[in-house]
Amino acid sequence: MNMKLHNPTLRVIEVIETVAENQSGLSLSQISSKINCPKSTLMPILKTLCEKNYLLFSEETLLYTMGKEILFISSMYESNNTSLDLIQEQMKRLSTECNETCHLGILTGNEIMYLLKISTTNPIQLISSVGKRLPAYATALGKALLFDKSLNELEELFSNPFQAFTAQTLKTPIELYNNIHNNNSFTYENEEITNHACCIALPIREDGKIVAALSVSFLTFTTSSEKVLKIKKELLKSASIIERIIKNKGFSY
């Protein structure tokens, strides 16, 4: 039997997540609009979060940003997860070998959440960041995480219309299903969420179950068929090593 979630607590979590997704900060009106919550209800929540240093409020800009306590909790969480440290080291190797940005992500509902990101310098900045969530249908990581889903499961998961980020964004669950299963075990993103940016991903499994996904992102005008083959080769190697890390150290997300 599922326990009903506590709405006031959910509201606090929603406030923190909304501010976290907007690194430049949000005003009271913006937060109220984004989470559809009256300002009168928000004010005591924001005041308490600021008093406890989970949020910061600027008297000059009148914007709320993330506070130091969030960083402290995040660092404590990471320090208690040795598997994440080992995975990050493997991702650094992958990024160096491919000279591209790589990500590790998990599925939360019908979105992906980035757990790790190893960046390289390139002329176009990707919109991804650790902790950020994006629709699974628009990313190679998301497609890899959805790899074992049936068409019916995808239709249930994505009951609302797909938001178009670019002209290449997929439009329907059936299109998503066909796209996922068109390239063996690899999944692809072709300028579907950011123009000029592509990505290749693989599922990461524990005891046969998909628990995460690993990807390499690159720009359309800096790659070649030879480079894509190298990325796929290195992805396979790193995914295999990460699966062994997870088997030995565990992975709870």
Buried (B, 14 or more C-beta within 10 A) or exposed (E): EEEEEEEEEEBBEBBBEBBBEBEEBBEBEBBBEBBEBEEEEBEEBBEEBBEEBBBBBEEEEEBBBBBEEBEEEEEEEBEEBEBBEBBBEBBEBBBEBBBBBBBBBBBEEBBBBBBBBBBEEBEBEBEBBBBBBBBBBBBBBBBBBBBEBEEEEBBEBBEEEBEEBBEBBBEBBEEBBEBBEEEEBBBBBEBBBBEBBBBBBBBBBEEEEBBBBBBBBBBEEEBEEEBBEBBBEBBBBBBEBBBEBBEEBEBEB
